[in-house]
Amino acid sequence: MLTRRDFLAAGTAAAALAAYPSRALGQTPKRGGTLAIRAWDPPHFDASLVHAYKTHVAISFTHSRLLRYRAGATVRPGSLVIEGDLAESWTQPSDTTYVFKLRRGVRFHAKPPVSGRELTAEDVKFTFERMLTEAGSNASMYRAIAKVEAVDRYTVRFTLSEPFAWFLDMVASPMAGGIVARECVEKWGDLKKPEAVIGTGPWMLESYRPNVSLTMVRHPGYFVPGLPYIDRVELLIDEDNASRMAAFLAGRYDLGWEFPGTINRTDWVQIKDRLRQTRPTLRTAEFPSNVVNDLAMRTDNKPWSDVRVRQAVSMAIDRREIIEATLEGVGVVNGPLPAALGDWALPIDQLGEGARSYRHDPAEARRLLAAAGYPTGFAASVCFNSPTRRRAGSASSTPPCSGRSRPSSTRTTSCSASTTPGSRATGAT
């Protein structure tokens, strides 16, 4: 059992809800049932042509990728272990060559125009070449790809223009890597229509009601024998937080209403006592959130082009106070990477000289500003996305010199439009 001491040490910033008794993890799964979760209305369904999680979440139910991140009850949250999805194996003969061997007998959903045909290496080649050439696609994730070859019916070779250490992670990412069928693109021109949602994944899109819901049904020809166990998934669209909270209290959702099945701590503290009465069999698990909220600075403009100014702003932030004020005091400070990504993130005290930028040190912040030529501070604007409802792990609406004083003498104003910064500063919370 995770103690509060362990919980705080791990840097937990969110509560995850799972609607099952604790003994269920030890039971043999049974076929059937419906899973109801809160979702979002996608702008359209072409995952390659949109940078929107609202689309990517939906497509992750219906499309398979060459690789995927391992999931399940035994996987520690924040652990990104790569395993095969459509690929049964893969090799890396050189720094710039990757060869994937595909599973045999994988079939698309039995819908026209694909009608349940077998997936082959040509589908993989078509999918990635489309992303690399289609205007507005997610090509940025795959820019290192120089060539994709279908060596034979079940073998695909990728040649990169240069070594890219993150290539396998990009292939496993649900943000763009779902394999599609050429027939769908040829029929509709793109994959934006719900009719074009035809993949090889465990569920098929049965119906879509804009701003209301998406219904997924079990793919009987899914390539993993016996899976999925769940017959239907109802993705219910609700953009009002009070409504979502009421629906969860009433048992309308089987998981928490935030991604991925979590509840923001500011909401959790309001409903946890009521849940004991309304949903007494509900079980919860608390784990670190991998969300980072950055304070980004335009390093192509003064004064932010001076590293001393950026360091001063970082030292002026009282991160511990932000956690106390916005997260009920539960959480730790992130370093350059979210603390939840335990396989990658270093604790701040192991960052060497860089660790000092995370320390709340108003006196040093003043000294750095003076050394940079701003002994009395300067005026600046903080732009943020609106609305700014505080989320677990979030302090996005907090000015850079928050707290009981303005130790760096930086005067701030705010605006609601987001900017495109030149780079991200250290010291994200």
N, C-alpha and C positions, 0 to 999 in steps of 0.2 A: 504493500500500500504506500502511496506517495504521501509523505508527511508535508506539513506546511513549510518546514525548514527546507526539505528537499525541493519543494515546489518553488520557493523563493530563490533558492540557489540556482535553479535551472532557468530562471528568468521568465517564468510564465506570465503571459499577458492576456490570455483568453481562456474561456471555458468552453469545452466541447461537450455536446449533449448526444447521448446515444439512447434510443428508446428500446432497451432490452434489459431484462434482469441480468445480473452479473453472472449467473450460472449458465447463461445462453452460450457463452464463448466455449464452454466445454461440451456442448451438445453437437450431435450430427445435424448439419443443416437439412432442412426439408424444402421441397419444391412448393412454390405457390405464394400467394399474397401480393399485396401492393405496397410500395414504398412511396410515401408522400413527402415531398420536400419543397421548400421555397426556392424559386428560381427567378430569372430575369427575362424580360422580353427581348429577344435578340433583334438587332437592327436588320439582319438577314442571316442566311444559313451558309454562306460561303466562307468557311473558316480561313481560307488562304487570302481572302481579299478584305479582311477587316482585323483591326487591332482591338478586339473587344471580347472581354471574358464572357459577356452575355451570350455570344455565339459559341465560343470555345467550350463552355461548360456543356451546352446542349449537344454539340458534336462529339464530345468525349464519350457520350453514351452510345453513339451509333457508328463510330469509325474506329478502326484499329490503326496502329502505327507499327513501324518496323520494330521499335523498342518501346518500353514503357518503364515507369517507375514502379517498383514493387509496392503493393498495398496489402492490407489485411490486419487482423488483430494482433499479429506478432511483430509488426513493423513499428519502430519507434517514430512518432511524429517528428518531421524535420529530416528524417533519413531518406536520402535520395539514391536508392540502390537500383541500378539499371538491370533489367532482365528482358528476355525476348518477348515480343508480342507476335507479330507476323513472322519475324525472323526466328528460326529455331537455333541458329548459331551465326556467329560473325567472327571475322579475323581482320587483322590489320597488317598486311604484308610489308607496308612501309609507312613512313610518317605521313604520307599523303594519299594512301590507298586503303579503302575499307571494302570488304566483301561480305555480303549478307546472303545466307542460305535461307530460302523461304519455306514455311510449312507447306506441305502439299494438301490439297483438298479443302483449302479455305474458300468459302463461297460468299459472294455478295448477297444482300437481302433479295428475296424473291419478288422484286418489283420491276416493272418495265422502266427503262429500256434494258436494264442489265439482266433481269430475270434469273438471278441466282447463279450466274456463271462463276467459274473458278477464278480466283485472283492469281495473277502471274507477275513475273518480273516486269513486263511491259506496263502494268498499272503503276508500279512504283516509279519507273522511269518517267511516265507521263505526269504523275503527280508532282515530282520535284522539278521537272523541266517547266511545267506550267507555273509553279511558284517563282522560278528564276526569271521567267520572261513576261509574266502578266503584270501590267501596270497596276500599282497600288497593292501588290501582294506582300506577304511576310518574308520577302527574299532576304531581308537583313539578317535573318537567322542562319541563312545558308549561303551567304556570299562567297564562302571559301570553296564551294563546289564548282569545279571546272568542267566536269563531265560525269554523266550517269549512263551506265551501259547495262543492258539486259544481256548478260553473258549467255544464259540459256533460260528456259521457262521458269526456273526456280532459283536463279542466281543473279544478284545485282551487284555491280561494282561501282563505287564512287571514287572519283579521282579529285583531289583538292588542289587548288592553286598554291596552297601553302599549308604547313602544319597548323591544325586548329584543335587545341586540347579539349574544347567543349563540344566537338562535333557529335559525339554519341549522345550527350545531354540534349542537344538541339533536336536530334532525331527522335528522342524519347519524349520531348516536350508535347503536351496536349495543345499547345498554342497554334500549331501549324502542321504537324506531321501526319495527320490522318490521310490514309490512302484512298483516292477517289477513282471512279471509273470514267474513262474517256467518253463513253456513250452518253453520260449525263451532261457533260459539258457540250457535246455536239448537239444534243437535243434542245437544251435551254440556253446555251450561250455562256452561262455561268452556273453557279450552284446556289444562288440566292433564294430560290423558291423552295418552300417546304417539300414539294414533290421531288426535288433533286437530292434530298437527304437519303442517300443510299450508300451504305458502307458495308463493312464486314464485322462490325462491332456486336456486342451482346444484346443490344436492344434496337428496335426499329421504331422510327417515328410514325405513330399511328394517326395522330391528329395535332393540329396547332390552331389555337384560338388566340389571335393577337391580343396582348394585354390581359389575357385570362389564364391560359395554361398550355402546356405541352404534355402529350401522353405518349409514353414509350411502352412497347410491348416486347415480350421475349422473342429473340431471334432463334427459331427452332433449329436452324442450321449452323449455329455458332460453333467455331472450330474447337473450343475446349469442351470435351465431353461432360455432360451433366450441368453445365453452366449456361446462363445464369440461373440461380435458384428462384429469384423473384420474377413473377409473371408480368407485372406492370409497374411502371414508375410514373407517378403524377408529379409534374413540375408546375407548381402553382405560382403565378406571377402576382406579386404584391409589393409595391414600392413605398408603402406607408408603414413606418416602424411601429406605430401604436397598433395598427391592424395586424401586423405580423406577430407582435407580442401576444395579442389576444388569441390569435389562431393557435399559437404554440401552447398557451395555457389550456386551451380547449381540446388539445390533442389532434389538431388538424395536420400538424407537421410531425414526422417521425424523427427529424433531426433539427438541430438548431437552425435558425433562419439566416445566419450569416455564412459566408463561405469559409471553410468547407464544413458545414454542419455545426458551426460554433455559435456562441452567443456573446456579444460584447459585455465586458464586465460591468459597465455602467448600467446595462439592462439587467444583467444577471442579479445584481444586488436588489433590484426592485421586485423580482418575481420568485426568487429561490424559496422563500417561505410559503408562498401561495402554491408553488408546485408540489410541495409535500402533501397538500390536500387534494389538488386537482389531478395530479399524475404521480401517485405514490410509488409506482413500480419503476419510475424513470431512474436511470443511472447516469452519472456524469463522470467525465474524465478531464482533468486539467493538464494542459500541456503548453509548452512555449509556442507563441505565435511567430511565424516567420515573416511578419509584416514589418517593413522599415518605413519610417516617415522621415524624409530628408529635408534639410534646409539647404536649398541650392542657391548658389551665388553666381552672378554673371562675371566670370573671370576674364572676359574680354573687355570689361569696363572698369574704370576706377570707381570707388576705391578697392573693389573686390579683386582686382588684378594683383594686389599686394598680399602675399601670403600671410604677413603679420596681421592684416586686418581680418582675414578669415580665421586665423588662429584666435584672435581676440574675441571674435563673436562666439566661437566654439567654447572658449573658457568662460564667457559671460552667461552661458546657459546653465541653469541649475537643473540638471536632468532628474535628480532625485526628487526635487520639488514638483516637477511635472508629473512624475509617476504618482506621487502622493495626491496631487490635485485632480488628476484625470483617470487614474486606474485603481482607485481605492488602496493605493500604497503597494500593490502587488506587481512585481516586475523587476527587471534589471535593465541596465543601460546596454544598448547594442553598440558593438564596434562597427567596423566597416561592413561587416556582414551580420545578418540577424543572429542573435545568440541561439535561436532555435535550431539553426543549421549546424548541429554539433560536429558533423564530419568535416566542416570547413572553417567555422568561426573560431578565432582565437579569443580567449578572455582578454579584456582590456589590459590587465596587468602584465600580459605577455607581448604587448605591442612595442616594447622598447621605448625609444624616445617619443614615438607617436602617442603613447598613453597620456602624456601631459595635456594634450588637447582636449581630452575628455574630462579633465578635472575642473570643477567649478572654482575658478581663481580670479575674482574681480580685480585684485591688485595687479596681477600679471596681465590681465586683459587691458587695463588702463595703460600700463607701461608699453605694451605692444602697439596700441593705438597712437600713443605719443611718438614712439619711434618711427611710425609710419607717416607722421606728419599731421595727425589728428588729435592733438592734446585735449581739445574740448569736444571731441566727438563729431558726428556728422548726421545729417538727415538721410533717411533711406525709406523705401517702400517695401512692404512685404506683401507679395501677391500669393493668393491661395485659391484652390478650387472651392467653389460654392455649390451645394451647401457644405457646411463644415461641422456636421454632427460628429461628435467625438466618438471614436471607435476604440476598441481594445488595442492598446499599444500605440495609440495615436495622440499626437500633440500638435497636429498640423495647423491649428489656429493660434498657437502660442507664439508671441513675438520673440525675437532672438534674445532679448534681454529680459526675459520674464522673471517674476519673483517679486520680492518686497522692495527691491531697489533697481536702479538702472546703472549697474556698476561700470559699464563701459562708456556711459554718456552718449550712447547712440540713440537718437530720436527716431521713432518709426511711425509710419503711417501704413494703412493696409488698403488693399484693393481686392476685389473678388475674382478678377480674371487671372487665369494661370499664365505663367511666363514660360519661356523656353531657355533655361539657364545654360551657361557655357559648361559648367561642371558642377558636381556635387561636392559640398564641403564635408570635411570630417565632422563627426559629432552628431550623427543621426540618433534620434531617440526612438 
